[in-house]
Amino acid sequence: MLRNYLKIAWRNLLRNRSFSLINILGLAVSMSVCLLIIMIGVDQYSFDSYHSKGDRVYRIHTTEYQQNIGEVASSALPLAEKLKNDYPIIEEAAVLNREIGGDLIYEDKFATGGGYFADGNIFKILDFSFKEGNPETSLNEPFSLVITSEMADILFNGESALGKTVAFHDKDVQPTGLEEGNFETDFGYFTITGVLNPNPGKTHLPFKILASMSTRKSLPIEALRSEKENDWENVWTNYTYVLLKKGQRKENLQLILDEVSESIYAQKYENKHSFKAMALGEITPMEMIGNTTHVSVPKIVLMILGILCLIVMFSACLNYTNMSVARALTRVKEVGIRKVSGANRRQVFAQFITEAVVISLCSLVFAFIFLQFLQKGFEGLTFNQYLQISFRQSLPAMLLFLGFSLVVGVVAGLLPATYVAKLNPINLFNKLSGVKLFKSMGIRNVLMVLQFTISLIFIISVVLIQSQAKHILNFDFGFNKDNVVTVKLFNTENYQRFAQAISSNPSVSAVGASSLIPAAGWNFGTEVVNPQNPLDSIQTNYFDINSGTVSVLDLELIAGNNLPEGGSENLVLINELAVNKFDLGSPADAIGKQLVIMDGEEFKNVEVAGIVKNFQFLSPDQAMESLVLRSRNSTMGFALVRVNGDNPSATIASLESAWKEVNPTTKFSYKYLDQELLFIHEVLGDVISVIGLISFLAIFVSCLGLLGMATYTAQTRVKEIGIRKTLGSSIPEIIALLSKGFIGLLFIAVLIAVPAAYFINNFWLEFFASRVSIGVVPIGIGVGSLMLISFGIIFSQAYRAAIINPIESLKNQ
């Protein structure tokens, strides 16, 4: 029987090529995006699946004391030891500390990577395969180092790494590789005690080095956030992993963690924390929390993407329904013959469902082809450089694809199959005008309005996202970001040598130093007291510059003087907002005023030397705030060099040559300032691409739905059209008659979509302090685009029906 159903389905598919092509194309395009989302989900849920004890492994997170808010993935350094020693349900416990990452140097070779200080227990909890070395002893001694095979290949070129000594310069490189510091600390010499094989799957710990925890005791104090072994306040740089004994549950561990938190923090007045058990399988994907060890797609983002794509997929299924219902009107006699010949409802239902599944499976083939192009596009997105989504065509993914296609086929064919199966076989031999598949078209009109509402919301959103991206791209930061090269100093001593070396370079017009890159998303806060109101302390932003930075960035001094060339810890520049916030009167009045500023753990007196015009030192999505510009040479992390821009490659080559000449032991690391500030724009560009694609699909499938409805209407009113034309109705009158219902639905969709789009887009635009307005133009573009496309489809179908010879239409009815 199934073989017979498949034969009939295939013949109908070939016989009605245009109908089949429209349905296959609509389903395939929508399905391809869903397949992409399925692959992203498969990738994200594949993390850490290779650990043999994974069902008993937990990472301890930290939240605010007795509150499940402010969650971070890190925890206190002493927690692992306390859990292992005091609680017998813990089989093993290990701690990682992320305060190591930088350059490994062997002879003339460099390899850069981030990682952790670790104790050897981590190898008893998680499965890391050793290519060389012994996991039992590799991290026992101070200055022991375990590296990945990738690092070993770079440094030792295939030779055995065991026992070799490497110099290590810490540069605050993070394990994820996302962040890289701009200061360098000599950690001394390490001995390679182990080399790890590549992980057999994705991991939430993408480190390249592991150093023995005992090494921390021998490092410079300033190199670590906290050198105390019993520091329960620092819950930001350490990660605790535990392995429960067999038979123990997460609830038991959580009770222990609550007990530990109460015993440690109950009597404290500040820096109080609670601990939370997180199973290894729950780490990826998870909610957005702080101090994560890897980059992944948050659960909420996966959910949103899934919902958006299911909406598009539902629209495609609805379009199939519309087209199938319209097409079923030409097949009623076929169904009648089948029923009179003995076919029951279940068999007719099975026939139409089979046809839908066959079309869905054909769509899967085309969707898989489309998927290859979508993958290439997704791999080129900015954020995928960090996510590294794997699109391997694994067997589980293929089975998911097949299952998804079968479900789509059943959902798409369910409605037409149900109604056709219910039709009375006697009435099926009547004329088409006597066949009523639906008593009321109300629900289908509602669904049509819903489809076009969603499409219009997408179009308006894309227009606004593009406008906001252009706004940020052309954002006026209040300083000159063009032709400025930022060079990482790593050591503050490197600046003076470098600045002097390039002072005679004809391509360089100004050189300055700064503790951070303005407007790149970094900021430091401190407390300032106005001596005239000593009880009134004010929070403000600050960073350090030297006198040259004012010229490099073209900052405008509106009162007072620049900072002295040699720097000064007692003089500061402040912006206009700070003048008002500190209640210093006019800019001229503020010159020479004293302020008391928090410096580390003590307050220092500083004097206002000058006032700079407000400029955006925060990221462009934030509002401008008060700012204090200090000038401490010991904090400078970047050289800022203004170049003429005539020959960029030659200019960079000359800067690198000068750097290597005066700072031969430190690598030359540079970026153009305007390129650094484009990151948010690039991310917005990615968002535009994703939303734009989904918008296109929403419009595409909605138009197919409109085509199906127009076809349905034309076929059910053929006799009426013939009579009207015989009685003298003109073609324009017939077109108006067939079109007015659809036009009414479109206007209803516009009335719903415009306020909905305004609300949705106003919500996300609120996150930008400097933003575009939701005006008539973006809404007009959206409405105009949708109307133009829809009117073209409606009028073309109406015209096609109107020009049919009335004799033919009446004869065939």
N, C-alpha and C positions, 0 to 999 in steps of 0.2 A: 504493500500500500504506500509506504513512504517513497519507494522508488517511483511509483506512478505520480505521486504529488510533485516530486522533484522534476520529473520529465515535463509535466504540464507547466510548472513554474518557469522552467528554462525556456520552453516554447513561447509562453506569454511574454517573457522578458525580451526575446529576440523579435517577436512579432510587433511589439509596441516599443520600438527603439527610442523614440524621443521621450516618451513617458518614463521609460526605464533609466535613460541617461540623466534626466532631471533628478529623479529620486536618488540614484547612485551618487551623483555629484554632490547633492545637498548633504547626504549622510556622510560621504567620504570626507568632505572638507571639515565638517564639524567633528567627525570621529577622529581625525588626525590630531586635532588639538587635545582631545581627551586622551588619546594614546600617549601624547607627550607628557601630560600631567600624570598619567599612570606610571610612566617611566621615571619621572621625577620622584613620585611617591615610593616606587620600588627602590630607587637609589637611596632615599633618605631612611627607609626602614631596614636597609641592609647593613647599617653601621654595627660593628662589634658582634656580628653573628658568628664569628669563628672561635670565640673564646669558649673553651670546653666547660668552664665553671660559671658561665655567664648568668645562669639562673640564680646563683647565690652571691653575685657581686653587686655591691652598692657603692655609690659615691655619696658623700655627705655634703649637703648644701647648707647654707646659712640664711636665716631670715631675721627680721626684727624680733626682738624678744617677745615671746608668747603671742606673736602675730604672724600670720602666713603672708606677709607682704615684704617687699624689698628683697626678693630672693636672689642670691648669687650662688654660683657653682663652687666657690671656694669655701674654706673653713679654717679653723685654727691649727697651727703647727703641732701642738702637743696632743691633739685629739686622738690621733691614731694610736699612740703609745698607751694612752689612758684606756681606750677601748680594749686593746689587746691584753693589757695587764689585769684589768678589773672585772671583765665580763667574759665568762667562759663560753657564751654562745658565739663569740667571735673567734673564728679559726685563724685568720690572718688579718693584719691591718698594715697599710702602707701610706706614706705621705709623699707628696711631690711639692716642690717649691719652684716657681717659674722664674726666679730672678737670675737666670743665666741664659745667654744667647749672644752670639757674635762670631768672630773669625777664628778658625783653627788654622794655624800656620805650621807647615812642615817644609823645611828647606825653603824653596821658592814658590811653594804652592799655597793657595788660600782656599778655604771652603767655609761658607757662611751658613749658619743654622741656629735655630732656637730650640730650647728644650727645658729640662727640669733638673734640679737637684733631687735625688731620689735615694731611697733605701732599697736594698735587695729584695725586700718582701714583695715589691710590686711584681716580680717575676713569678711569685707563688700564687698570685691572684689573677693576673692577666697573662695570656699566652703570647709571649714574644720568643720567636725562634732565633737561636744564636747560630750565626755562621762561624764565628770564632769566639772563644772564651767560655767561661763557666758562669752560668747565672747565679750559682750559689755564692760565689766569691767576688764577682766582678765589681761590686760597689761597696766592698768592705773597707778599703783603705782610702785615706784622703787623697785628693787629686787623681782619682781613678775616673776614667771616662769611657762610656759605652756609646758607640756611634752607629749610624745606619750604614748599610753597604754602599749606598749612594755617596755618602761622605767619604768612605774608605776608598772608593774608586777614584774620587777626585784627588785625594791627598797622596795615595800610595800606588796608584796605577797598577792594580792587580797584585801587588806584593802583600804579604801577610802584615796585618796592622798590629797584631798583638805585641805588646811590650814597647812599641815606638812612643817617643815623646813628642808632644806638640805644644806650641805656645798658644795661649788662649787670650784674646782681647775681647772683653765683654762690651757689647754695644747695644744692650737692651733689645736684641732681636727676639720677638715673640715666637713661641712654638708654631703658631698659625702662619707666620710669615707676613701677616697683615701690617704689623707695626714694626718700625725699626727706629731705635733711638738715635740721637745725634751726639752722644757722649761715649767716650771710650775709656775703659778701665782695664789695666793689665792684671789678669787673674793668675799669671804665672804659667808654669809648665804642668801639663797633665800627661799621664800614662794611659795609653789605649789598652783597656782590659777586656773589651768585648766588641764584636761587630754583629749587628742584627740583620737577619734576612728581611726582605720586603714583607710587609703584612699581606696575608692572603686575601684580605678584604678591606673595606673602608673602616677607619677608626676615628674615634673622637679625640685621640691623643696623637696628632700628627707631628710629633717631635722628631728632631734629627740627632739630638745628643741627650745623654743622661749622665750627670756627674754625681759622684758619691755625696750623700748628705753631710758626711763628716767634713767635707771640704769647706763648708760655710764658716767653720770656726777659724780657719786660717786666712780668710779673705779680709781686705780692708773694710773697716766698719762702714765707711760711707758707700760701699758698693751694695749694701743690702738694706732693705726697708727696715728690717728688725733682725738683730743678731741674737736676741734672747731665745733660748730653747723653750722657755715656759711662758711664751707670750700668747695669752688668750685673747688679746685685743685685736691683733692683726689677723683678720679673717679674709684678707683680700688677695694674698699671693700664694696660698697653700691649698692643696687638694688632697682630701682623705678618701682612701678606698678601703673597703672591708670585705672580707669573705666570710659569710655565715657558715656555721656548721650545718650539715645535712639535717633536714627536718625543721629548721628554724625559719620563721617567716618575717616579712617586712614589718609587720605590726610589733613583733618582739623587739626588733632593732629600734623602732621609733620610740618605744617606751624607755629604752636605755638612753637614747639621745635626749629625751625630755628630762630625764633624771640628771644627766651630765650638765645640761644647760642650767638647770635649777641650782645645782650645787656650785657651779662656777660663777654665775652672773646674778644670782638672786640678791646678794648684798651690795652689788655695785650700783652707782647712781648714773653712770654713763657707759657707753661702749658695751651695751648688753645685747646678747644675741641668743637665738635659738637655732637648733640644728634639725635638719630634715633629711630623711633617707630617700634616695633616688635610685631605683633599680637601673642596672646597666642598660637594659632594653628600653628604658624610658628617657634616656639622655638624648637620643635623636630619633625623631624630631621631638621638640619640647616647646614650651612657652618661651617667650622672650625674657631672659634673665641676664644678670650681669656676670662678668668674669668667666665667660664660657671658654672652654679649651679648644674649640674648633668653630668653623663657620658652617652653618647649616640653614635650611629653610625652616623658619618657625612654623609651629603647628597651625597657627591662625592664618598664615599666608597660604599654606597648603589647602586649608579649608576654603579660603576665599577663592583661590584659583579653581578648586574643584567645583564650587558653587557656580562660578561664572561659566565654566565650560559645560556643566550640566544644564544650565539655562539654554546655552546654544544648542546642546544636544537635544534637549526637550523640544526646542523650536524646530529642529530638523525632523524629529519624529512626528511632530504635529503637521509639518509640511507633507510628509509622506502620507499621513492620514488624509489630509485635504485632497492630495492628488489621487489617492487610491479610491476615495469616495467618488470623486468626479469620474474616474475611470470605470468604477463599478457600474455606473449607469449604462455603459455600453456593453456590459457583460451580464445583464440581468437574465437574458434569455438562456445564456450558457448555464447559469446557476439554476434556472428553472428546469432545464432539461436534466441536469444532474439530480435534482430533487425528485422529479417525476420518475426518473430511472431507478430511484431507490436510495439515493444518498440522503443521509440524515444530517441534522444540524452540525453534529460534531465533525462529520467528514468534510462538510463545506467550510466550517471554521478552520479545520486543519489545513485545507487546501490554501486558503488565503494567508494563514499564518506562515505556511511553508514558503509561499511566494515572498512574503516580507523578509523572512530569514535569508532566503537566497539573495535577495537584493542587498541585504545588510552584509552578507559575507562577500559579495562582489565589491561593496563599498569598502570593506576592510582591506581588500587588495590595494585599491587606489589610496586609501587612507595611509597604508604602510608606505607607499611611494611618497605621498605628501610629507609623511613624518620625517623622511630622510632630509628633506629641505628644511623643515622646521628645526630639526636637530642642529643643522649647520648654523642656522640663524641664531638659535639659543646659545650655542657655544661661543658665539662672537659677542654676546652681551657682556657689559662691564662686570656685573656682579657674579657672572659664572666663572670669571677668572679666580674668584675666591671660593665659590661653591664647588667647582670641579665636578659637576654632575656627570655621572657615567651613564652612557647610553648603550651599553652592551646588550645585544639581543639575546638575553638568556631564555631558557626554557620556561621558567615561571612567568616571565613577562609575556612570552608568546601565548601561554595558556590564558593569562589574564586578558590579552587582546581578543582571543577567540571567544572567551566567555562574555566579555563586554559586547562583542558584536552580536552574539546570540540574544543577549538581553535587549539590545537596541532593536533587533528585528522583531522580537515578540512585542515589545512596547509599541513600536511603530505600527505593527499590523493588527494590534488587538482590537481597536475600535472598528475599523472597516470589516474585519472578519466577523466580529460579533453581530453587527447589524445586518450584514449580507446573509449570515446564517439564519437570522430570524425571519427573513422575508417569506411571505406566503407564496408557495409555488404557483397557485392559480393566478395571483395578481402579477406574477413575473412575466406572463405572456401578454399582458396589456401593454399599452403604449408607454413610453418613458415618462410622459407627463403624469401618469397615474402612480408612479412609484415614489413613495415618500420614505427616504432613508432616515429622516429625522422629523419628529413632530414640531420641533422648534429649533431654530438656528441660533438661539440666544447664546448658548455656551460657546459656540464657535466664534461668534462675533466678539465675545469677551476675550477669548484666546487670541484672536487677531489683533484686538486693541492692545492686549498685553505684549504681544510680539513687537509691535511698532513702538510702543512706549519704551521698551527696553532698548530697542535700536536707537531711538532718538536720544535717550539718556547717554548711551555710549558715545554717539557722535558729538554731543555738546561737551562731554567730559574730555574727549580727545582734543577738541579745539582749545579748551581751557588749559589742559596740561601743556600743549604746545606753546600757548601764549605765556604761561608761567615759566616754562623752560627758557624761552627767548628773553623774558624779562630778567631772569637770573644771569643768563649769558651776557646781557648788556647792562648788568647791574653796576651802578656807580658806587664803588667802594669808598670814594673820598680820598683815595691815594692812587698813584700811577703804578699799575701792575704790569705794564707792557715792558718788554726788553729788560726784565730783571731776572738774574740767575741766582738761585739759592744754593749754597754749598754747605754741606754738613761739616761742622768743625771737628767733632768727636773729642778733641782736646782744646780747651780755651786758648792754650798757648799757640795753637796753629793759626789763629786769626791774624795776629800782628805780623807774622812772617809772610803770610799769604797776601795781606793787604799791601805790605811794602813791596812785595815782588810784582804785583800787577799795577802799582801806582803809575808806572810809565807806559803801560799798555795803551796804545792809541784807541783801542776798541772800548776801553773802560772810561766812563765819565764820573762814576762815584762808587764808593765802597762803604758799606756799613755792616753792623753786626746786630743780631737780635737773639733773644732767648727762644722765640718761636716764630712760626710763619703766620703773619696776620691774615685773618679771614679763612684760615685753613681748617677751622673747627676746633682749635685748641684754645683754652683759656685758663687763667689762674685767678683765684679770688683771694682777697685778704681783707683784713679789718683795719679801718682808718678812723682816727679820733681827731676831731677839731679841738685844739686846746681851749678855744673860747667856750666850747660846750663839752667838757671832759666826760660827762655822763652819757653823751650821745655818740655811740660808735656806729659806723656805717660800713656795710659790705660793699666792696668795689672790685673791679677787675684790674689786673696789672700785668705787665711783662717788661722786660729789659731791652733797651736799645742803646746804641752809642750815638754820638753826634752825627756821624755819617749817614745813619739811617734816615734822618729827616730829609737829606738831599736825595737819597736813593728813591724813596717813596714819594717825593714831592709833597711832604706834609706841610700844611700851611700854618705858620706861627702867627696868631692874631694878637698876641701880647707877650712881652718879655723876651727872653733870649733862649737860644739853643743850649743844649747840654755841653759841658766842656769837652774838648777833644780827648783828654785822657780818661774821661769817665769820672763819676763822683757818686758815692753812696749817699750823699747828703742833699743832692739836688734832684728834683723830679720835674717832669712835664705832666700836665693834666689836660684833659679835654674840656670842652664847654659844658658837657653834661655833669662832669665832676665839679666844676665851679658852682653850678646850681645845687647839686646834691650836698656839697659840703657847706653851702650857704656862705660863699666867700665874696658875694657882691658881684661887681662887674669883672670882666677878664683883667682889666688894668688894676683893679683893687686887689685881685688875688695874687699878683706878683709879690714875692717876698713873704707871703703868709707861711706860717709853720703848720705842719701836719705831723701826727704821730701814727706811724704805720707798723703793723705787725710784721716782724721779720723772723721767721722760724718760730721760736717760743718766747721771743721778747719783742718789746716795742722799741722803735727807733724814731728819732726826730728827723724830719726832712723839710726842705724849703722848696716852695714852688718857684721854679726858674722861668717857666714860660707856659703859655696856653696854646694848644694846638686845636685847629678846627676839628669838629667831630668827623671821624671816619669809621668805617665798618671793620673792626678788628675781629669780630665774631663771624660765624658763617652767615651767609646772606638770608637764611630763613629766620634769623633772630633779629630782635630790635636792637638798635644801638644802645649802649650802656656807658656808664661812667668809667673812666680809665685813668690809671696812674702809670706813667712811663718812667721806670727807674733806669739806672745806668751802672750796674754792677758787672765789671768785667768777668768775674768768676762764673757768671750764669750764661754767658753767650754761647749759643749752640749752633748758630747759622751765620754765615757770611752772606750779605746781600750785595750783589754786584750789578750796577746798571751798565748795560752795554749798548752800542749804537745800532745793532741789529742788521748791519749791512751784509755781513757774511757769517751767519750763525755757526756753521761747522768750524770755520777757521777760528772764530772767537773762542768757542768751547775748547778747541785743541790748544790754543795758547794759554787758557786758564788752567787746563789740566797739566800742561807742561810746567807752568810756574808752581802749581801745587806740588807736583812730584819732586821738584827741585828743592823746595824748602820744607816739605813734609813727606819725606820718602817712605816712612813706615806706616802711613795712614792712607787708605784708599780715597780717591777723588769721587765724591758722590754729589751729583747736582741735579737740579730740575729748574725749568722755567716757571716763574711764579704764576703767570697767567694759566699755564697748564695745570698746576697744582690746584688752582681754584676752580677748575672745570669739573671736578669729580662729581659734585652734586648735579651739575648739568648732565653729565654722562649717565648718572643713575636715573634722572628724570627722563632722559632719552630712552633708556631701557623700558621704563614704565610706559612711555608713549608707544613704543613698539609693541609691547604686550597688549595694552588696552586697545591700541589701533587694530591689531590682528583680531582680537575678540569682537571689536566693533564691526569690522568688515564681515566677519562670520555672521554676527547677529543681523546685519543688514541683508546679507546674501540669503540667509535662510528665510528671513521675513519676506523678502521679495519672491522667493520660491513659493512660500505660503500664499502670498497674494496672487501669484500666477495660478496656483491650484484652485483658489477660491473663484478667480475670474473665469477659469475654464469650467468649473462646476456650474457657476451661474449661467454661463452662455449655453451649456449643454442642456440644462433643465428648462431653459426659456426659448429654445429654438422655435417651437411652434408659435409661441406668443409673438416672437420677432417677425415670423413669416406673416402672420395675420396682420400685425401692425403695418408692415411694409405694403401689404396688399391693399390696406385701407388708406394708404397715402403717407405714412410716416417717413420722414427723411432720414438719411444716415446720421446726421448730427443729432436728431431727436432720439434715435435708437441708442447712440453712444451715450448721450446724457442719461437716458433711462437706466442703462446697465451700470453706469459709473457712479451715480449719486450715492448709492448705498456704501460703496467703498470709500468714497471721499468723506462721507459722514464719519465713518470709523476712523479715518486718518485724523480728522479734526478733533475727535474725542481723545485720540492718543496724544495729540499735541497738547491739549488742555491738561492732561494728566502728567505728561512727561516734563513739561517746562518747569512747573513748581518743584517736581521731584528732583530734576537735574540741578535746580538752583540750590536746594537743600543739601544734596549729596556733595556737590562741588564746593559749596561754601564751607562745609564741614572740614574737608582736607585743606582748603586754602587758608583756614584759620591758623594752621601750623606755620605759615609764612608771615613774618612781620611785614615784609615788603611783598605785595601780591598784586595781581591783576584783578580787575573788577569783573563781576558777572554781568555784562551789559547786553545790549540789544544785538551787537555783532556776533558773538559766539552762538547765542540762541538762534539768531537769524540764519547763520550758516548751517546749523544743525537742522532746523526746520526746513529750510530751503532745499538742502541736499536730499532729505527724506522725501519731501513732496515731489521733487523733480523725478527721482527714480520711480516712485510709486505711480505718479500720473502717467509716466511713459508705459509702464506695464499695464495699467488699467485701460488706458485709451487704446493701446495696441490690441488687446484682447477684445475690447468692445467693438472696435472697428472691424476686426476679423469676423466677429459674429454678425455685424450689421450688413456686411457686403454679400452675405450668402444669398443666393437666388431664392426668393420665397417659395417658388414652385418646388425646388428641391427639398427645402426644409419641411414643407407641409406634406410632400409625398412620402418622405422618410419617417414621418411621425404617425 
